[in-house]
Amino acid sequence: MNLNRRTVLKATGAAGVATLAAGCLGDGDDDTDARVGVLQPATGDLGDLGGPIQDAGALPGIQLEDADVAYEIDIRREDTETEPDVGIERAQALVDAGYPSITGAASSGVTIAVADDIFFPEEVVGISPASTSPAITEMDGDYLLRTCPSDAGQTQVLADIAYNEEGLTTASTFYLNNDYGEGVNDGFVENFEEIGGEIYEEVAFEAEQPSYDSELQVALGDDPDVMVIVGYPDSGEQILRDYYEDFDNGTTILVTDGLQSNALPGDVDNPLENVIGTAPRGAGPGRDTFDNLFEDEFGSSPGVFTAQAYDATAVHILAQLRADELTGPAVSEQIREVANPGGEVIEPDSLADGLELAANGEEIEYRGASSDVVFDDNGDLDAIEYEVFSFDMDGYTVFDEYEL
């Protein structure tokens, strides 16, 4: 390993060109000890949520730079623009520049496309902090893992809240036409019908349309007790604006993690008092440390999937140092070695200490900001927790928790 080096951080713009760097390392420098790409949407339908997730994915590098660690760590950001084709292009740029592992992507559709086109054929390790589609469970768990849970669990929670907690027996779904939306829709419908509910309509919509009146008319035409909306903030804002302008009859609305945004009520100009949401709960043993680091660095509170992004990058760094070789196959072999139970416990507040242990090949167990980060054979998390939230004009407030 190379001593007395500084962390290198690169933030890339739309064209993938470095716009911010600390240090003097160029892409592919052989003296780098760890090299992690952060492939997240700073723009597009997920831009509002993706910007903070991207920040959190870069945060371990910033933290270690501030700690003046004796290893050179290169973090490079790329913007997927919430588009599969762009995600593939930016992931290829990271691979070509010598990054053996990547924190990303966010959208399940982008992650699945990038995995099929880049991660698997190029043998690059991807850890997604935010892609929750159940379809990912069936993919290659050696080169695609995630620090967020599958929506297979979230759909159980949604159905239970609607039918058992709120006493709502009929539902329509209104879901984004991509892997994320389809996965949540199918899971909710299956779980809701299984416990006795009735589905009226399943309505798919396209992202970022100027109006959703015709789709809402179909979804709400038979007056369901609840409408489940599965989407991202840019589309969700327009959907909810259209709903409150022309369709508001007090129908309960359930939303998922993609719409867990403090900015949403202000953007819609409505307190969203009839909206209840669910999201993966990011509350690992290192959560307080992460929250303080994020707020100190970026001047705002971390949002949904940010703790998961921090953990993904932290695991990449530890695995790369333990592998002592910046290749995807070598890193893949070490992911579970540094994360799953066994060895000295490393948490966000001791991440700098973990570098030396990992570099020396010692047994370590990373416990993160979002969870204990234990990966099963499919690359999914072993433990799953969800939070339930409501809105007012100040944003969202968590009021309940589920553990599956």
C-alpha positions in Angstrom: 0.0 0.0 0.0 1.1 3.6 -0.6 1.5 5.8 2.4 1.0 9.6 3.0 -1.4 10.2 0.2 -4.5 12.3 0.0 -8.0 11.3 -1.1 -9.0 12.3 -4.6 -12.6 13.4 -5.2 -14.0 14.0 -8.6 -17.4 15.4 -9.4 -18.4 15.0 -13.0 -20.9 16.9 -15.0 -23.3 15.8 -17.7 -20.5 15.0 -20.1 -18.5 13.0 -17.6 -15.8 15.6 -17.3 -14.2 16.2 -13.9 -15.4 19.6 -12.5 -14.0 19.3 -9.0 -10.9 17.5 -7.8 -8.7 17.5 -4.7 -5.2 16.2 -5.3 -3.5 15.5 -8.6 -4.4 11.9 -9.4 -5.5 11.2 -13.0 -7.8 8.4 -14.0 -6.2 5.0 -13.8 -3.3 6.1 -11.8 -1.5 3.0 -10.6 -0.8 4.5 -7.2 -4.4 4.7 -6.2 -5.3 2.4 -3.3 -9.1 2.5 -3.8 -11.2 3.8 -6.7 -15.0 4.0 -6.5 -17.4 5.4 -9.0 -20.7 7.0 -7.7 -23.3 6.5 -10.5 -26.4 8.4 -9.3 -29.0 10.8 -10.9 -28.3 14.4 -10.3 -30.9 15.3 -12.9 -34.0 13.8 -14.5 -37.0 12.4 -12.8 -35.0 11.3 -9.8 -32.8 14.4 -9.7 -34.4 15.8 -6.5 -33.7 12.6 -4.6 -30.6 11.6 -6.5 -28.5 14.7 -5.7 -28.3 14.0 -2.0 -27.8 10.2 -2.7 -24.9 11.1 -4.9 -23.5 13.4 -2.2 -23.8 10.6 0.4 -22.1 8.1 -1.9 -19.1 10.5 -2.1 -19.1 11.2 1.6 -16.8 8.4 2.8 -14.1 9.8 0.5 -14.6 13.3 2.0 -14.6 11.9 5.5 -11.3 9.9 4.9 -9.7 12.9 3.3 -10.5 15.0 6.3 -9.0 12.3 8.5 -5.8 12.4 6.5 -5.6 8.7 6.0 -2.5 7.0 4.7 -4.3 5.7 1.5 -5.2 7.4 -1.7 -8.9 7.0 -2.4 -10.4 8.2 -5.7 -14.1 8.9 -5.8 -15.6 9.9 -9.1 -19.3 11.0 -9.6 -21.3 10.4 -12.7 -24.9 11.6 -13.4 -27.2 8.9 -14.9 -29.9 11.6 -15.7 -32.4 8.9 -14.5 -32.0 7.4 -18.0 -30.9 3.8 -18.7 -28.9 4.7 -21.9 -27.1 7.5 -20.1 -26.4 5.3 -17.1 -24.8 2.7 -19.4 -22.7 5.4 -21.1 -21.5 6.8 -17.7 -20.9 3.4 -16.3 -18.8 2.5 -19.3 -16.8 5.7 -18.8 -16.1 4.7 -15.2 -15.0 1.2 -16.3 -12.8 2.6 -19.0 -11.2 4.9 -16.4 -10.3 1.9 -14.2 -13.0 1.9 -11.5 -13.6 -1.7 -10.4 -16.7 -1.1 -8.3 -19.5 1.4 -8.5 -22.1 2.8 -6.0 -25.2 2.8 -8.2 -27.5 3.2 -9.7 -30.7 4.6 -8.1 -33.6 3.8 -10.5 -34.2 0.1 -10.8 -34.5 0.4 -14.5 -31.2 2.1 -14.8 -29.5 -0.3 -12.5 -30.8 -3.4 -14.3 -29.7 -2.0 -17.7 -26.3 -1.0 -16.4 -25.9 -4.5 -14.8 -26.8 -6.3 -17.9 -24.6 -4.1 -20.2 -21.7 -3.2 -17.9 -21.4 -4.9 -14.5 -21.8 -8.5 -15.6 -19.9 -8.6 -18.9 -17.1 -6.3 -17.6 -17.0 -8.0 -14.1 -17.4 -4.7 -12.2 -19.1 -4.8 -8.8 -22.2 -2.6 -8.4 -23.9 -1.9 -5.1 -27.1 0.0 -5.5 -28.3 2.1 -2.5 -31.8 2.7 -4.0 -32.9 0.1 -6.6 -35.6 -1.8 -4.9 -37.2 -3.9 -7.8 -37.8 -7.5 -6.8 -36.3 -8.5 -10.2 -32.8 -7.6 -9.0 -32.9 -10.6 -6.6 -32.8 -13.0 -9.5 -29.6 -11.4 -11.0 -26.0 -12.1 -10.3 -25.4 -11.5 -6.6 -21.6 -11.5 -7.0 -21.6 -8.4 -9.2 -24.8 -6.7 -8.2 -25.7 -6.2 -4.6 -27.8 -3.5 -2.8 -27.8 -1.8 0.6 -31.6 -1.2 0.2 -34.2 -3.9 0.6 -36.3 -5.4 -2.2 -39.8 -4.0 -2.7 -41.1 -7.5 -2.2 -41.2 -6.5 1.5 -42.5 -3.0 1.0 -45.5 -4.2 -0.9 -46.5 -6.4 2.0 -46.3 -3.3 4.3 -48.4 -1.3 1.8 -51.1 -3.9 1.6 -51.2 -4.3 5.4 -51.5 -0.6 6.0 -54.3 -0.2 3.5 -56.4 -3.3 4.4 -55.6 -4.0 8.1 -54.6 -0.6 9.5 -56.8 1.8 7.5 -59.7 -0.6 6.7 -59.5 0.2 3.0 -60.9 -2.7 1.0 -60.8 -1.5 -2.6 -57.8 0.0 -4.4 -56.5 1.3 -7.7 -52.8 1.5 -8.6 -51.1 4.3 -10.5 -47.5 3.3 -11.3 -44.5 4.5 -13.3 -44.0 2.4 -16.4 -40.5 1.0 -15.5 -39.0 -1.9 -13.5 -39.5 -0.1 -10.2 -43.1 0.8 -10.8 -44.1 -2.5 -12.3 -42.4 -4.5 -9.5 -44.2 -2.5 -6.7 -47.5 -2.6 -8.5 -47.4 -6.3 -9.1 -46.4 -7.0 -5.5 -49.0 -4.7 -4.0 -51.8 -6.2 -6.1 -50.8 -9.7 -5.2 -50.5 -9.0 -1.4 -53.7 -6.8 -1.3 -55.8 -9.5 -3.0 -54.3 -12.2 -0.9 -55.5 -10.6 2.3 -59.0 -9.9 0.9 -58.8 -6.6 -1.0 -60.2 -5.9 -4.4 -58.3 -4.1 -7.2 -60.3 -1.9 -9.5 -57.7 -0.5 -11.9 -53.9 -0.8 -12.6 -52.8 2.3 -14.5 -49.3 2.7 -15.8 -48.0 6.2 -16.6 -45.0 7.7 -18.4 -42.5 9.9 -16.6 -42.5 13.7 -16.6 -45.7 14.3 -18.6 -47.4 17.8 -18.7 -50.7 16.3 -17.4 -52.0 13.1 -15.9 -55.7 13.9 -16.0 -56.7 11.1 -18.3 -54.8 8.5 -16.3 -56.3 9.7 -13.0 -59.7 9.6 -14.5 -59.3 5.9 -15.2 -57.7 5.1 -11.8 -60.3 7.0 -9.8 -63.3 6.3 -12.0 -64.8 3.6 -9.8 -64.1 5.5 -6.6 -61.6 3.2 -4.9 -61.0 3.5 -1.1 -57.3 4.0 -1.8 -55.0 4.9 -4.7 -51.4 3.7 -4.6 -49.0 6.0 -6.5 -45.6 4.6 -7.4 -43.2 7.1 -9.0 -40.5 9.7 -8.6 -40.7 13.4 -7.5 -40.8 15.2 -10.8 -43.8 13.1 -12.0 -45.3 12.8 -8.6 -45.5 16.6 -8.3 -47.6 16.9 -11.5 -49.7 13.9 -10.6 -50.6 15.3 -7.2 -51.2 18.8 -8.6 -53.6 17.3 -11.1 -55.3 15.2 -8.4 -55.9 18.1 -6.0 -57.1 20.4 -8.8 -59.6 18.1 -10.4 -60.1 14.8 -8.6 -59.8 15.4 -4.8 -62.6 13.6 -3.1 -60.8 12.6 0.1 -59.5 9.3 -1.3 -56.6 8.0 0.8 -53.3 7.9 -1.2 -50.4 5.6 -0.5 -47.0 6.4 -1.9 -43.7 4.6 -1.8 -40.0 5.6 -1.2 -39.7 7.3 -4.6 -41.9 10.1 -3.3 -40.4 10.5 0.1 -39.3 14.1 -0.4 -39.5 17.0 2.1 -40.0 19.3 -0.9 -43.0 17.6 -2.2 -45.8 19.4 -0.3 -44.3 22.8 -1.2 -43.8 21.8 -4.8 -47.4 20.6 -5.0 -48.6 23.6 -2.9 -50.7 21.3 -0.7 -50.1 19.7 2.7 -50.9 16.2 1.3 -52.9 15.4 4.4 -54.5 12.3 2.8 -51.2 10.8 1.8 -49.4 8.0 3.7 -46.0 6.7 2.5 -43.6 3.8 3.2 -39.9 3.6 2.7 -36.9 1.4 3.7 -35.8 2.5 7.2 -32.1 3.6 7.2 -31.2 3.3 10.9 -28.1 1.3 11.4 -25.7 1.6 14.4 -23.7 4.3 12.6 -26.7 6.5 11.7 -25.9 9.4 14.1 -22.4 9.6 12.9 -23.5 9.6 9.3 -26.2 12.3 9.9 -23.6 14.6 11.5 -21.1 14.0 8.7 -23.7 14.7 6.1 -25.1 17.9 7.7 -21.6 19.3 8.4 -20.5 18.7 4.8 -23.6 19.6 2.9 -25.5 21.9 5.2 -28.8 19.9 5.0 -30.4 16.8 6.5 -29.9 13.5 4.7 -32.8 12.1 2.8 -34.1 8.8 1.6 -31.4 6.2 0.6 -28.6 8.5 1.6 -27.4 6.3 4.4 -27.5 3.3 2.1 -25.3 5.2 -0.4 -22.7 6.0 2.2 -22.7 2.3 3.2 -22.3 1.1 -0.3 -19.2 3.3 -0.9 -17.7 2.4 2.5 -18.1 -1.3 1.7 -16.5 -0.8 -1.7 -13.5 1.0 -0.2 -12.9 -1.7 2.5 -13.3 -4.5 0.0 -10.9 -2.9 -2.5 -8.2 -2.5 0.2 -8.7 -6.0 1.4 -8.5 -7.3 -2.1 -5.2 -5.5 -2.6 -6.0 -5.5 -6.4 -8.2 -3.1 -8.2 -10.1 -5.6 -10.3 -13.8 -6.4 -10.2 -13.3 -10.2 -9.5 -10.9 -9.5 -6.7 -13.2 -6.9 -5.1 -16.3 -9.2 -5.5 -14.6 -11.9 -3.4 -14.1 -9.4 -0.6 -17.5 -7.7 -0.4 -19.0 -10.2 2.1 -15.7 -10.6 3.8 -15.8 -7.0 5.0 -19.5 -6.7 5.5 -21.0 -9.9 6.9 -20.6 -11.1 10.5 -17.2 -12.1 11.7 -14.1 -10.1 12.7 -13.5 -6.7 14.2 -16.5 -4.4 14.0 -16.1 -1.2 11.9 -18.7 1.5 11.9 -18.9 4.9 10.2 -17.1 6.6 13.1 -14.2 4.1 12.9 -14.0 3.8 9.1 -10.5 5.3 8.9 -9.3 2.5 11.3 -10.9 -0.1 9.1 -8.7 0.8 6.2 -5.6 -0.5 7.9 -7.3 -3.6 9.0 -8.7 -4.3 5.6 -5.3 -3.6 3.9 -3.7 -6.1 6.2 -6.2 -8.8 5.3 -7.7 -8.9 8.8 -11.3 -10.1 9.4 -13.7 -7.1 9.7 -17.4 -6.7 10.0 -18.8 -3.3 8.7 -22.0 -2.2 10.4 -23.3 0.8 8.6 -25.4 3.9 8.8 -28.5 2.3 7.2 -28.3 -1.2 8.7 -25.9 -3.9 9.7 -25.3 -4.5 6.0 -25.4 -8.3 5.8 -25.6 -9.6 2.2 -27.2 -12.9 1.3 -26.2 -15.0 -1.6 -28.4 -12.9 -4.0 -26.8 -9.7 -2.9 -29.9 -8.7 -0.9 -30.0 -7.6 2.7 -30.8 -10.2 5.4 -32.7 -7.8 7.7 -35.5 -5.6 6.4 -37.1 -2.6 8.2 -39.6 0.0 6.9 -40.9 3.3 8.1 -44.3 4.8 7.6 -44.6 8.6 7.1 -47.1 11.3 6.6 -46.9 14.9 5.2 -47.5 18.4 6.1 -46.3 21.7 4.5 -42.9 21.3 6.3 -42.3 17.9 4.7 -42.7 14.3 5.9 -42.7 12.9 9.4 -42.1 9.2 10.2 -44.8 7.9 12.6 -44.5 4.1 12.5 -42.1 1.3 11.8 -42.4 -2.3 10.4 -39.9 -5.1 10.6 -40.1 -8.1 8.3 
